[in-house]
Amino acid sequence: MKCKNRLTREKIVSVAFKEWEKTHFASTSLADLARSLGVSKTALYRHFRNKDSILKKMRETCFSEVSRIQDEFLKKSDSSDLITAVHRFYEIYIPFFLKHPAYFHFIIHLMIREIQNGNAEPDFFLRESAHFSSKMSSAGIEKDLQKIFVRFIFSVGSFWLFQSLLIKKSWSEPEIKKETKKCTELVTFGIWNSGKQHVPDTQKITEECALSESDIEKPERIFSAIAEVVAEVGLQNATTDKIAKKIGITKSSLYFYFENKDEMLGEMIRRKQQRFLDLFKEREDRYDTLEEKLFCYMATISSFFLNNPTILTVFNWTWLQGIEVKANPPDPAYIEELFSFLHKGFKNGTIKELLTIRETVILISRLAIQEINACMKKHDTKEDINSRIQTMFLLFLRGLDYLVKKRSAA
């Protein structure tokens, strides 16, 4: 008689997705997987040669499912225009990944690894990118803008999934439809209500918000060590042991002043975060309109990371290592005062209520950091990066529909 709980390759892969998703695949411990299956590590080796073999099978399983919805998307949007294709994209992909969060986090993990291995534009969604680019060409959008537009489509969608999955793991069909509609609305028409936009002079604000040498603090010793080790061995292999060795101390000595690496990085990141917010506050007071203040935030955070590449490296490293940085947040009263302009915007109807204040700030930050990461890998100049960030802001402000129509009319 066959045992009900017989170990199979399929069962190992299924449980691996559930177990390793807990750390968003930053930790892929065979010991944890074996424990979750109720077997020994030796039992796993009867089915897979090593961990890489398991990950390879997981990738095949994941992309087999993704390929299915890719075919569905391409078929349903084949004869449609760009905006309709974007709608179809979200209508198919958001429900799929909300129902299969492990696949979403697995793909994001693979994409991060690709980016940090030097591939600035991972081709996991190459078919979709080519599909969108073809429709953008038909709409008269230049090739140098097409990649920015495609990144905007993908970034907002992945942001929406991240935020949704942080709230809860299980979603009902009506809830999924509601979230999909909100995401589509933001990408198509932007966050601003029709007729109430005051498009700021983004180039002028970029110049005014640029950080000076006096604004740049010298990186902490540990931050510098992380950046140096990452440069030598890559993000994936930059362990705390190697970082301690770079500093010239033992790992136990590194933890002498901190309970663990989460606390250590959390304190340093909290200080950097506070420094950035203070710099933003100094600049934000110069502007009157909500639109100017919001772009001031995006321009300041862009300049902050462009002038502090070590900090950007540390942020990327913590994300890839799955480190939950428990930084004490800045004073809530200070934050409320700093972003009071967003609260007023929601209240007077200037901004659509598609995002919370926190989500608005996070998305603006991610759009800026994403462009910096993508462009720095290609060694673009600061001027090129700033130009792309300005375009990304206009997409966030007014959506694809406005810019597509503007390009078509030109």
C-alpha positions in Angstrom: 0.0 0.0 0.0 1.3 3.5 -0.9 2.0 6.0 1.8 -0.2 9.0 1.7 2.7 11.3 2.7 5.1 9.8 0.2 7.9 12.3 -0.6 7.9 13.4 -4.3 9.7 16.0 -6.3 6.5 17.9 -6.8 5.8 17.9 -3.0 9.3 19.2 -2.3 8.9 22.0 -4.8 5.5 22.9 -3.5 6.7 23.1 0.1 9.8 24.9 -0.9 7.7 27.7 -2.4 5.8 28.0 0.9 8.8 27.7 3.2 11.2 29.9 1.4 8.6 32.6 0.6 8.7 33.5 4.3 11.9 35.3 3.7 11.0 36.3 0.1 13.6 33.7 -1.0 16.5 35.5 0.6 17.0 32.4 2.7 16.8 29.0 1.0 17.8 26.7 3.8 17.6 23.0 3.1 17.4 22.4 6.8 14.3 24.6 7.0 12.8 22.8 4.0 13.5 19.4 5.4 12.0 20.4 8.8 8.9 21.7 7.1 8.5 18.4 5.2 9.2 16.3 8.3 12.1 14.5 6.7 15.9 14.6 6.9 18.1 16.6 4.5 19.4 13.2 3.2 15.8 12.4 2.0 15.9 15.5 -0.2 19.0 14.3 -1.9 17.2 11.2 -3.1 15.1 13.4 -5.3 17.4 16.4 -6.1 21.2 16.5 -6.5 21.5 19.8 -4.5 19.7 23.0 -3.6 20.4 24.5 -7.1 18.5 21.6 -8.6 15.5 22.4 -6.4 15.7 26.0 -7.4 15.9 25.1 -11.1 12.8 23.0 -10.8 11.0 25.8 -8.9 11.9 28.2 -11.7 10.6 25.8 -14.3 7.3 25.3 -12.4 6.9 29.1 -11.8 7.6 30.1 -15.4 5.4 27.4 -16.8 2.5 29.0 -15.0 3.6 32.5 -16.0 3.9 31.5 -19.6 0.3 30.4 -19.5 -0.9 33.9 -18.5 1.6 35.5 -20.9 -0.1 33.7 -23.7 -3.5 34.8 -22.5 -2.4 38.4 -22.2 -0.8 38.6 -25.6 -3.9 36.9 -27.2 -6.4 39.3 -25.5 -4.4 42.5 -26.3 -3.1 41.6 -29.7 -5.3 44.0 -31.7 -5.8 46.6 -28.9 -4.1 50.0 -28.5 -1.5 50.7 -25.8 -3.9 51.9 -23.1 -6.3 48.9 -23.6 -3.3 46.6 -23.5 -2.2 48.0 -20.2 -5.7 47.4 -18.8 -5.6 43.8 -20.0 -2.2 43.4 -18.5 -3.3 44.3 -15.0 -6.6 42.5 -15.3 -4.7 39.3 -15.9 -1.5 39.6 -13.9 -2.7 41.2 -10.6 -5.3 38.6 -9.9 -2.9 35.8 -10.8 -0.1 37.0 -8.5 -2.5 37.8 -5.6 -3.7 34.2 -5.8 -0.1 32.9 -6.2 2.1 35.3 -4.0 5.0 32.8 -3.8 5.4 33.0 -7.6 5.5 36.8 -7.4 8.1 37.0 -4.6 10.2 34.3 -6.4 10.3 36.2 -9.6 11.1 39.5 -7.8 14.0 37.7 -6.1 15.3 36.4 -9.4 15.1 39.8 -10.9 17.0 41.4 -8.1 19.8 38.9 -8.5 19.9 39.5 -12.2 20.1 43.3 -11.7 22.9 42.9 -9.1 24.8 40.5 -11.4 25.1 43.3 -13.9 21.9 42.8 -16.0 20.2 46.2 -15.7 17.1 45.0 -17.7 16.2 41.4 -16.7 14.2 39.8 -19.5 11.8 37.7 -17.4 8.9 39.7 -19.0 10.6 40.2 -22.4 7.5 39.2 -24.3 5.3 41.8 -22.5 8.0 44.5 -22.9 8.3 43.9 -26.6 4.5 43.9 -26.9 4.2 47.2 -25.1 7.1 48.7 -27.1 5.4 47.8 -30.4 2.2 49.5 -29.3 4.2 52.6 -28.1 5.9 52.8 -31.5 2.5 52.8 -33.1 1.5 55.6 -30.8 4.5 57.7 -31.8 6.5 57.3 -28.6 10.3 57.5 -29.2 12.5 54.5 -28.4 14.4 56.3 -25.6 11.1 56.9 -23.7 9.7 53.4 -24.3 11.8 51.7 -21.7 10.8 54.4 -19.1 7.1 53.9 -19.9 7.5 50.1 -19.7 9.3 50.4 -16.3 6.5 52.6 -15.1 3.9 50.0 -16.0 5.8 47.1 -14.4 6.9 49.2 -11.3 3.4 50.4 -10.4 2.0 46.9 -10.8 4.7 45.3 -8.6 4.3 48.0 -6.0 0.6 47.4 -5.9 1.2 43.7 -5.4 3.8 44.3 -2.7 1.5 46.6 -0.8 -1.5 44.3 -1.2 0.4 41.3 0.0 1.7 43.2 3.0 -1.9 43.8 4.1 -3.1 40.2 3.8 -2.4 37.0 1.9 -5.9 36.0 0.9 -8.1 38.2 -1.3 -11.7 37.7 -2.4 -12.7 38.2 -6.1 -14.5 41.6 -5.4 -11.4 42.8 -3.5 -9.1 41.8 -6.3 -11.2 43.6 -8.9 -11.2 46.7 -6.8 -7.4 46.7 -6.4 -6.9 46.0 -10.1 -9.2 48.9 -11.0 -7.3 51.4 -8.7 -3.9 50.3 -10.1 -5.2 50.7 -13.7 -6.6 54.1 -12.9 -3.3 55.3 -11.5 -1.2 54.1 -14.4 -3.7 55.4 -17.1 -4.6 58.8 -15.7 -2.1 59.5 -12.9 -2.7 60.5 -9.4 -4.0 64.0 -10.2 -7.6 64.8 -10.7 -8.5 66.0 -14.2 -8.3 69.8 -14.7 -6.5 70.4 -11.4 -3.0 69.8 -12.4 -0.3 72.5 -12.2 2.7 70.8 -13.9 5.8 72.1 -12.1 9.1 73.2 -13.8 10.8 69.9 -13.0 14.2 71.0 -14.5 14.3 74.1 -12.3 13.3 72.1 -9.2 15.9 69.4 -9.9 18.6 72.1 -10.0 17.4 73.8 -6.9 17.1 70.6 -4.9 20.5 69.2 -5.9 22.6 68.4 -2.8 25.9 70.3 -2.2 29.1 68.9 -0.8 28.2 70.3 2.6 24.9 68.2 2.6 26.8 64.9 2.1 27.8 63.1 5.3 30.8 60.8 5.3 29.5 57.2 5.2 29.7 55.2 8.4 32.5 52.7 8.5 30.1 49.8 8.4 28.3 51.3 5.4 31.6 51.7 3.6 32.6 48.1 4.4 29.3 46.7 3.0 29.8 48.7 -0.2 33.4 47.5 -0.6 32.5 43.9 0.0 29.5 44.1 -2.4 31.8 45.6 -5.1 34.2 42.7 -4.6 31.9 39.6 -4.3 28.5 40.9 -5.3 25.4 41.4 -3.3 24.4 37.8 -3.0 27.8 36.8 -1.4 28.3 39.8 0.8 28.0 38.1 4.2 28.4 39.7 7.6 31.5 37.6 8.1 33.1 39.2 5.1 32.0 42.7 6.2 33.5 42.2 9.6 36.7 41.0 8.1 36.8 44.1 5.8 36.5 46.3 8.9 39.2 44.3 10.6 37.2 42.9 13.5 35.3 39.6 14.2 31.6 39.2 13.6 31.1 38.9 17.4 32.9 42.3 17.8 30.7 43.8 15.2 27.6 42.8 17.2 29.2 44.0 20.5 27.3 47.4 20.2 24.3 45.9 18.4 22.0 43.0 19.3 22.1 41.7 15.7 22.6 42.9 12.1 19.0 44.0 11.8 19.5 46.3 14.8 22.9 47.4 13.5 21.6 48.4 10.1 18.4 49.7 11.4 20.1 52.3 13.6 22.3 53.5 10.7 19.5 53.6 8.2 17.3 55.5 10.7 20.0 58.2 10.9 20.3 58.4 7.1 16.5 58.5 6.8 16.3 61.4 9.3 19.1 63.2 7.5 17.3 62.9 4.2 14.0 64.1 5.7 15.8 67.2 7.1 17.3 68.0 3.7 13.9 67.6 2.1 12.3 69.9 4.7 14.8 72.6 3.9 13.9 72.4 0.2 10.2 71.8 0.5 9.6 75.1 2.3 10.7 76.9 -0.9 7.7 75.8 -2.9 4.0 76.7 -2.7 2.0 74.2 -4.7 1.4 70.6 -3.9 2.9 69.5 -7.3 6.1 71.4 -6.7 6.5 70.0 -3.2 5.9 66.4 -4.4 8.5 66.7 -7.2 10.8 68.4 -4.7 10.6 65.1 -2.7 11.4 63.0 -5.8 14.3 65.3 -6.8 15.8 65.4 -3.3 15.7 61.7 -2.8 17.2 61.2 -6.3 20.1 63.6 -5.5 20.5 62.0 -2.1 21.1 58.6 -3.6 23.1 59.8 -6.6 25.5 61.6 -4.2 25.5 58.7 -1.7 26.0 55.6 -3.8 27.2 53.7 -0.7 23.8 54.1 0.9 22.0 52.9 -2.2 24.3 49.8 -2.2 23.4 49.1 1.5 19.7 49.5 0.8 19.9 47.1 -2.2 22.0 44.7 0.0 19.5 44.6 2.8 16.7 43.9 0.4 18.5 41.0 -1.3 19.6 39.5 2.0 16.0 39.6 3.3 17.0 41.6 6.3 14.1 43.1 8.1 15.5 46.5 9.1 13.8 47.5 12.3 14.6 51.2 12.2 12.7 53.3 14.7 10.6 55.6 12.5 11.0 59.3 12.7 8.8 61.3 15.0 5.2 60.8 13.7 4.3 64.5 14.4 7.4 65.5 12.3 6.3 63.3 9.4 2.7 64.5 9.6 3.9 68.1 9.4 6.4 67.3 6.6 3.8 65.7 4.4 0.8 67.8 5.4 0.6 69.1 1.8 -0.4 65.6 0.7 -3.2 65.5 3.4 -4.5 68.8 2.1 -4.3 67.4 -1.5 -6.5 64.5 -0.6 -8.9 66.7 1.3 -9.4 69.3 -1.4 -9.6 66.7 -4.2 -6.4 67.7 -6.0 -5.1 64.1 -5.5 -7.2 61.0 -6.2 -7.7 58.8 -3.2 -5.9 55.8 -4.9 -3.1 55.7 -2.4 -2.5 56.6 1.3 0.0 59.3 2.1 2.5 56.6 3.1 2.0 54.7 -0.1 2.4 57.8 -2.2 5.7 58.6 -0.6 6.9 54.9 -0.9 5.9 54.7 -4.6 7.6 58.0 -5.5 10.7 56.8 -3.7 10.7 53.5 -5.5 10.2 55.0 -9.0 13.2 57.3 -8.4 15.4 54.6 -7.0 14.5 52.2 -9.8 15.6 54.7 -12.4 18.8 55.3 -10.6 19.6 51.6 -10.3 18.7 51.0 -14.0 20.7 54.0 -15.3 23.8 53.6 -13.0 24.4 50.1 -14.4 24.7 51.7 -17.8 26.9 54.5 -16.5 24.5 57.2 -17.6 25.3 60.7 -16.5 23.4 62.5 -13.7 21.8 64.7 -16.3 20.4 61.6 -18.1 19.2 60.1 -14.9 17.5 63.3 -13.8 15.8 63.6 -17.2 14.4 60.1 -16.8 13.2 60.8 -13.3 11.4 63.9 -14.5 9.6 61.8 -17.1 8.7 59.2 -14.5 7.2 61.9 -12.3 5.0 63.2 -15.1 3.8 59.6 -15.7 2.9 59.4 -12.0 1.3 62.8 -12.1 -0.8 62.6 -15.3 -0.6 58.9 -16.4 0.1 57.2 -19.7 -3.0 58.4 -21.4 -1.9 62.1 -21.2 1.7 61.5 -22.4 0.6 59.2 -25.2 -1.9 61.7 -26.5 0.7 64.5 -26.2 3.2 62.5 -28.2 0.6 61.5 -30.8 -0.4 65.1 -31.3 3.2 66.3 -31.6 
